[in-house]
Amino acid sequence: MRGFRIKFRSEEIVVTPDFRSSVTIFYNSSNGYELSVAGIKGFGDDALDTFWIKSDMHIGESIEIEIINADEQVCSSPTCVKKLDPNPLKLSEKQKQQMLDEYLKDFYLLEAQLKKKGVL
């Protein structure tokens, strides 16, 4: 089976197929870039939300990702494990509006950048 090895800063982690996992780089206009290496282990009521890396990224930093033969590897221990909330979006109307406002802010910023480059 295949897994992956990630090198970020001084950390090196191995994630095996025991987890439904992802490597994601998020962009938030107020915080910049954030790297997340996360996964879910198990199903239904027994599902666990796991994180190996959740960190802001800075200019000049890089990530190395290598696909590996996971049969020969031991999965790194997650830094955070919690029960997966089956209904994660329990937001008040005010929180929903704040979320929408943030999405619109990001949209308008991206739209302005694309117009400046002549894409739109």
C-alpha positions as CSV (number, residue, x, y, z in Angstrom):
1,M,0.0,0.0,0.0
2,R,1.0,3.6,-0.6
3,G,1.4,6.3,2.0
4,F,3.3,9.6,2.1
5,R,6.2,11.2,3.9
6,I,6.1,15.0,4.5
7,K,9.1,17.1,5.5
8,F,8.2,20.6,6.8
9,R,10.7,22.7,8.7
10,S,12.4,20.2,11.0
11,E,9.5,17.8,11.1
12,E,9.2,14.6,9.1
13,I,6.0,12.6,9.3
14,V,4.8,9.4,7.7
15,V,1.1,8.9,7.1
16,T,-0.2,5.4,6.1
17,P,-3.5,4.3,4.5
18,D,-4.9,3.6,8.0
19,F,-6.2,7.2,7.7
20,R,-8.2,8.9,5.1
21,S,-5.8,11.8,5.0
22,S,-5.1,15.1,3.2
23,V,-2.4,17.7,2.8
24,T,-4.0,21.1,2.4
25,I,-2.6,24.6,2.1
26,F,-5.3,27.1,3.1
27,Y,-5.2,30.8,2.3
28,N,-6.9,33.3,4.6
29,S,-6.7,37.0,3.8
30,S,-6.1,37.8,7.5
31,N,-3.6,35.1,8.4
32,G,-1.9,34.2,5.2
33,Y,-1.1,30.6,4.4
34,E,-1.7,27.6,6.7
35,L,-0.5,24.0,6.2
36,S,-2.7,21.2,7.4
37,V,-1.9,17.5,7.4
38,A,-5.0,15.8,8.7
39,G,-7.0,12.6,8.5
40,I,-9.9,10.6,9.7
41,K,-9.6,7.2,11.2
42,G,-12.6,4.9,11.5
43,F,-16.2,5.4,10.4
44,G,-19.5,6.6,11.8
45,D,-19.7,7.2,15.6
46,D,-16.2,5.8,16.0
47,A,-14.5,8.2,13.6
48,L,-11.5,10.2,14.9
49,D,-10.3,13.5,13.6
50,T,-6.5,13.5,13.5
51,F,-3.8,16.1,12.9
52,W,-0.1,15.8,12.3
53,I,0.7,19.4,11.3
54,K,-1.4,22.5,11.6
55,S,0.9,25.5,11.1
56,D,1.2,29.0,9.5
57,M,3.5,29.1,6.6
58,H,6.0,31.9,5.9
59,I,7.7,33.3,2.8
60,G,10.5,31.0,1.7
61,E,9.3,27.9,3.5
62,S,8.8,24.7,1.5
63,I,7.1,21.3,1.8
64,E,8.5,18.1,0.5
65,I,6.0,15.3,-0.1
66,E,7.1,11.8,-1.1
67,I,4.9,8.9,-2.0
68,I,6.2,5.8,-0.2
69,N,5.6,2.1,0.2
70,A,3.6,2.2,3.4
71,D,4.0,-1.6,4.0
72,E,7.5,-0.9,5.2
73,Q,6.7,2.2,7.3
74,V,5.2,3.0,10.7
75,C,2.7,5.8,10.8
76,S,3.8,8.9,12.8
77,S,1.7,9.6,15.9
78,P,-0.8,12.4,15.3
79,T,-0.3,15.6,17.4
80,C,-4.0,15.9,18.0
81,V,-6.8,13.2,18.0
82,K,-10.4,14.0,18.8
83,K,-13.8,12.4,18.2
84,L,-15.1,13.6,14.9
85,D,-18.2,15.7,15.3
86,P,-20.9,14.3,13.1
87,N,-22.5,17.8,12.8
88,P,-19.6,20.2,12.8
89,L,-21.4,23.3,11.7
90,K,-23.4,24.4,14.8
91,L,-23.2,28.1,14.1
92,S,-25.3,30.9,15.3
93,E,-26.7,33.3,12.7
94,K,-24.1,35.9,13.7
95,Q,-21.3,33.3,13.2
96,K,-22.8,32.4,9.8
97,Q,-22.8,36.0,8.8
98,Q,-19.2,36.5,9.9
99,M,-18.2,33.5,7.9
100,L,-20.0,34.8,4.8
101,D,-18.4,38.2,5.3
102,E,-15.0,36.6,5.4
103,Y,-15.7,34.6,2.3
104,L,-16.9,37.7,0.5
105,K,-13.8,39.6,1.6
106,D,-11.6,36.8,0.2
107,F,-13.6,36.7,-3.1
108,Y,-13.4,40.5,-3.6
109,L,-9.6,40.4,-3.0
110,L,-9.1,37.6,-5.5
111,E,-11.4,39.3,-8.0
112,A,-9.3,42.5,-7.7
113,Q,-6.1,40.6,-8.2
114,L,-7.4,38.8,-11.3
115,K,-8.7,42.1,-12.8
116,K,-5.3,43.7,-12.2
117,K,-3.7,40.8,-14.1
118,G,-6.2,41.1,-16.9
119,V,-7.7,37.6,-16.3
120,L,-11.1,39.1,-15.7
